[in-house]
Amino acid sequence: MATFRKRGDKWQARIQRRGQPDISKSFLTKQDALTWSRGVERDLDLGVYAPPKAAAVEEAKPDLGTLGDLLRRYREEVTPTKRSARHETQWLTHLERDALAAVPLAALTAKAVGDYRDRRLKEVTASTLLRTLQVLSAILNHARREWALPVVNVVSDVRKPSPNKARDRILTPEEEARLMHALTSGGRDGAGRFVPGTRNPWIAPAVALALSTAMRRGELLALRWENVNLEKRTAFLPFTKNGDSRTVPLSPKALEVLAALPHSEDGRVFPVAGGALQKAFARAREVAGIEDFHFHDCRHCAVTNLAKKLPNLIELSAVSGHRDLAMLKRYYHTSPEYLAAKLAA
């Protein structure tokens, strides 16, 4: 009778017959193990089974190179075709520098990936690690499906950490006023030194528009004047994070911000590099004395404020661009006092 069990990234088939030594062999898939065991059991029933010679050597595994070789090939051939190429390149670069990259691909096991998980969790959050493991899983699947490499996605057998709790940080009206003042007029830093507002004229309007429209940073920086219609009060985004296009309705505040902006020569509404926006925002946040607030949290603030005017979640999702209403709920944060006031109305 044949029994099967998974050991690491392989399936072991074992055949036990009374009066005979056990016969076992390992395979990459359970189906291969089933096929082999049926053939051996048939030969045993017919009395023609010939055990392998003691000196027989298991067929050598093909040389697939190391995991690092696979990562480099994927980074060069596949990553450039993605809109998330910049972030994915960062994750792949880190993986290539880790000891995991030196493991031969044919010998890659769930334990090796688990050891990487334990090392990495000492340096980054669980959410960052999960994104890296998702990329590694996608690479192994791509290698098997598209490049016909005999590899197994061992990431699926690795225990994953629980993701970090979703952020719910939003600005109070007083904090928002301090932040915008720090962006324009400046203030004093933690050492008591006066720091002028950012000299880049595009930063403060970009932050103001983010707080008004719930646009992501990438969407703001990709926005072009040809897609802005002040008369219809809309801004068209041909490419968004989830791959869909969407048209953002503009509030009076957003219209005021856009109407005051000069038009750049290259046609972008905000001709600013992402790094410059991040640095200026971080400096203003420090000057304003605001803790634990990231640029992406502007989106949380905007969705929360918009929800007061658009209580219908379908309408709200049309503005924010969320396809998953459960995800939209993560961004919607309102106070119990506000809900109590609505109930009392």
C-alpha positions in Angstrom: 0.0 0.0 0.0 1.3 3.4 -1.0 1.4 6.4 1.4 2.3 10.0 0.6 3.6 12.8 2.7 5.0 16.2 2.0 8.6 16.8 3.2 9.8 20.3 2.6 9.1 21.2 -1.0 8.7 17.6 -2.2 6.3 14.7 -2.0 7.5 11.3 -0.8 5.8 8.1 -1.9 6.4 5.0 0.3 5.2 1.5 -0.6 5.0 -1.1 2.1 4.6 -4.9 1.5 4.8 -7.6 4.0 8.0 -9.5 3.7 9.7 -6.9 1.6 11.7 -3.8 2.4 9.9 -0.5 2.0 10.2 1.2 -1.3 10.2 5.0 -1.4 11.0 7.9 -3.7 10.5 11.7 -3.7 8.9 13.9 -6.4 8.2 17.6 -7.0 4.5 17.0 -7.3 2.0 14.6 -5.7 0.7 13.6 -9.1 4.2 12.3 -10.1 4.4 10.4 -6.8 1.0 8.8 -7.5 1.9 7.8 -11.0 5.2 6.2 -9.9 3.6 4.3 -7.0 0.9 2.8 -9.3 3.6 1.5 -11.6 5.6 0.0 -8.8 2.6 -1.7 -7.2 1.6 -3.1 -10.6 5.1 -4.6 -11.1 5.0 -6.0 -7.6 1.6 -7.7 -8.2 3.0 -9.2 -11.5 6.2 -10.3 -9.7 8.4 -8.4 -12.2 9.5 -5.6 -10.0 13.3 -5.1 -10.1 14.7 -3.0 -7.2 17.3 -0.4 -8.3 20.9 -1.4 -7.9 22.6 -0.2 -4.8 25.1 1.6 -6.8 22.6 3.4 -8.9 23.0 7.2 -8.7 20.0 9.4 -8.7 19.7 11.5 -11.9 21.5 14.8 -11.4 19.3 17.8 -11.0 19.5 20.4 -13.8 21.7 23.4 -13.0 19.2 26.3 -12.6 21.7 28.7 -11.1 21.0 30.6 -7.9 18.0 32.5 -6.7 20.0 35.6 -7.3 20.4 34.7 -11.0 16.6 34.4 -11.3 16.0 37.7 -9.5 18.4 39.5 -11.8 16.7 38.0 -14.9 13.3 39.0 -13.7 14.5 42.5 -12.8 15.9 43.0 -16.2 13.2 41.4 -18.3 9.9 41.8 -16.4 10.1 44.6 -13.9 10.6 47.4 -16.4 7.2 46.5 -18.0 5.4 47.4 -14.7 4.1 50.7 -13.4 5.5 49.7 -10.0 9.0 49.2 -11.5 10.7 51.6 -9.1 9.4 50.1 -5.9 9.8 46.5 -7.2 13.4 47.3 -8.2 14.1 48.4 -4.6 12.7 45.1 -3.2 14.6 43.0 -5.7 17.9 44.9 -5.0 17.6 44.1 -1.3 16.8 40.4 -2.0 19.8 40.2 -4.3 22.1 41.4 -1.4 20.7 38.9 1.1 22.2 35.5 1.7 19.1 34.0 0.3 20.1 35.0 -3.2 23.1 32.6 -3.0 20.9 29.5 -2.5 20.9 27.3 -5.6 17.4 27.5 -7.2 17.1 23.7 -7.3 17.8 23.6 -3.5 15.5 26.5 -2.5 13.3 25.4 0.4 10.6 26.9 2.6 13.0 26.9 5.5 15.5 29.1 3.6 12.8 31.6 2.9 11.6 31.3 6.5 15.1 32.1 7.8 15.1 35.2 5.5 11.7 36.2 7.0 13.1 36.0 10.5 16.1 38.1 9.6 14.1 40.7 7.7 11.5 41.2 10.5 14.3 42.5 12.7 14.7 45.4 10.2 11.3 46.2 8.7 7.7 46.1 9.5 5.5 43.1 8.8 3.7 44.9 5.9 7.0 45.7 4.2 8.1 42.0 4.5 4.8 40.8 3.1 5.2 42.9 0.0 8.7 41.5 -0.5 7.4 37.9 -0.1 4.6 38.6 -2.6 7.1 39.8 -5.1 9.3 36.6 -4.6 6.2 34.4 -4.9 5.3 36.1 -8.2 8.8 35.6 -9.5 8.8 31.9 -8.8 5.3 31.5 -10.4 6.5 33.5 -13.4 9.6 31.3 -13.8 7.5 28.1 -13.7 4.7 29.3 -16.0 6.4 31.6 -18.5 10.0 30.3 -18.5 9.2 26.6 -18.0 11.7 26.3 -15.2 11.2 23.3 -12.9 10.9 25.3 -9.7 8.4 25.1 -6.9 6.8 28.2 -5.2 8.1 27.5 -1.7 6.9 30.9 -0.5 3.4 29.4 -0.2 4.6 27.1 2.5 6.1 29.9 4.6 4.2 31.2 7.6 3.4 34.9 7.0 3.4 37.5 9.8 0.2 39.4 10.4 0.1 42.8 8.6 0.4 46.0 10.5 -2.7 47.7 11.8 -4.1 50.0 9.2 -3.2 53.7 9.8 -6.0 56.0 10.9 -4.0 59.2 11.4 -5.9 62.4 10.3 -5.1 66.0 10.9 -7.1 68.2 13.2 -8.1 71.6 11.7 -5.5 73.3 13.9 -2.8 70.9 12.7 -3.7 71.4 9.1 -3.4 75.2 9.5 0.0 74.8 11.1 1.2 72.5 8.3 0.1 74.9 5.6 1.7 77.8 7.5 4.9 75.9 7.8 4.9 75.2 4.0 4.4 78.9 3.1 5.7 81.1 6.0 8.0 78.6 7.8 8.6 78.6 11.5 11.1 77.3 14.1 12.5 73.8 14.1 13.1 71.5 17.1 16.4 73.4 17.9 14.6 76.8 17.9 16.1 77.9 14.7 13.9 79.8 12.2 13.2 77.7 9.1 11.6 79.6 6.1 8.8 78.0 4.2 9.7 75.9 1.2 11.0 77.9 -1.8 9.5 75.5 -4.2 6.2 77.2 -5.2 4.5 73.9 -6.2 4.7 72.1 -2.8 2.1 74.0 -0.8 -0.5 73.8 -3.6 0.2 70.1 -4.1 -0.4 69.4 -0.4 -3.6 71.6 -0.4 -4.9 69.7 -3.4 -4.1 66.3 -1.8 -6.1 67.3 1.2 -9.0 68.4 -1.0 -9.3 65.7 -3.6 -7.9 62.4 -2.0 -5.5 62.1 -4.9 -2.4 59.9 -4.3 1.0 61.5 -4.6 1.7 59.8 -7.9 -1.6 60.9 -9.3 -0.9 64.5 -8.3 2.5 64.6 -9.9 1.3 63.0 -13.1 -1.7 65.4 -13.4 -1.5 67.5 -16.6 -3.3 70.7 -17.5 -4.8 69.2 -20.6 -6.8 66.9 -18.3 -8.0 69.6 -16.0 -11.3 71.3 -16.8 -12.0 74.2 -14.5 -15.4 75.0 -16.1 -16.7 71.4 -15.6 -14.8 71.3 -12.3 -13.1 68.0 -13.0 -9.6 66.5 -13.3 -9.1 63.4 -15.4 -6.6 60.8 -14.3 -5.8 58.4 -17.2 -3.6 56.1 -15.1 -4.1 55.3 -11.4 -2.7 52.8 -9.0 -5.3 50.2 -9.6 -5.0 50.4 -13.4 -8.2 52.2 -14.0 -8.8 55.8 -15.2 -11.0 58.1 -13.2 -12.4 61.6 -13.2 -12.1 63.5 -10.0 -14.7 66.1 -9.2 -13.1 69.3 -7.8 -14.4 71.1 -4.7 -14.4 74.9 -4.5 -11.1 74.7 -2.5 -9.5 72.5 -5.2 -10.7 74.9 -7.9 -9.2 77.8 -6.0 -5.8 76.1 -5.7 -5.7 75.2 -9.4 -6.9 78.6 -10.6 -4.0 80.3 -8.7 -1.3 78.1 -10.3 0.8 79.2 -13.2 1.1 76.7 -16.2 4.4 75.0 -16.4 6.2 74.6 -19.8 6.0 70.8 -19.8 2.3 70.7 -19.2 2.4 69.1 -15.8 0.3 70.8 -13.1 3.0 70.1 -10.5 6.5 69.9 -12.2 8.1 68.4 -9.1 10.0 65.3 -8.4 8.5 62.9 -5.9 11.6 63.1 -3.7 11.5 66.8 -3.5 7.9 66.8 -2.5 8.6 64.2 0.3 11.6 66.2 1.7 9.7 69.5 1.7 6.7 67.9 3.3 8.8 66.2 6.0 10.5 69.5 6.9 7.2 71.4 7.1 5.8 68.6 9.3 8.7 69.0 11.7 8.5 72.8 11.8 4.7 72.5 12.4 5.3 70.1 15.3 3.1 67.4 13.8 4.0 63.8 14.7 3.3 60.5 13.0 1.8 62.0 9.8 2.9 60.9 6.3 2.0 62.4 3.0 -0.2 59.5 2.1 -2.3 60.3 5.3 -3.5 63.4 3.4 -5.6 60.9 1.4 -7.1 59.7 4.7 -8.0 63.2 5.7 -9.5 64.0 2.3 -11.7 60.8 2.3 -12.9 61.5 5.8 -13.9 65.0 5.0 -15.5 64.0 1.7 -17.5 61.4 3.5 -19.3 64.1 5.4 -20.6 65.5 2.1 -20.9 62.2 0.2 -22.4 59.6 2.7 -23.1 57.3 -0.2 -20.1 54.9 -0.4 -20.6 54.3 -4.1 -20.3 58.1 -4.8 -17.4 58.4 -2.4 -15.5 55.5 -4.1 -16.0 57.3 -7.4 -14.1 60.2 -6.0 -11.4 58.3 -4.2 -10.9 55.6 -6.8 -11.4 52.7 -4.4 -12.8 49.5 -6.1 -13.0 47.6 -2.9 -15.4 49.2 -0.4 -13.8 47.3 2.4 -10.5 49.1 1.6 -12.4 52.4 1.4 -13.6 51.8 5.0 -10.0 51.7 6.1 -9.6 55.3 4.8 -12.8 56.6 6.2 -12.4 57.9 9.8 -15.0 59.9 11.4 -15.5 60.9 15.1 -18.2 59.4 17.3 -19.2 62.9 18.2 -19.9 63.7 14.5 -22.0 60.5 14.2 -23.9 61.4 17.4 -24.7 64.8 16.1 -26.1 63.2 12.9 -28.3 60.9 15.0 -29.6 63.8 17.0 -30.5 65.9 13.9 
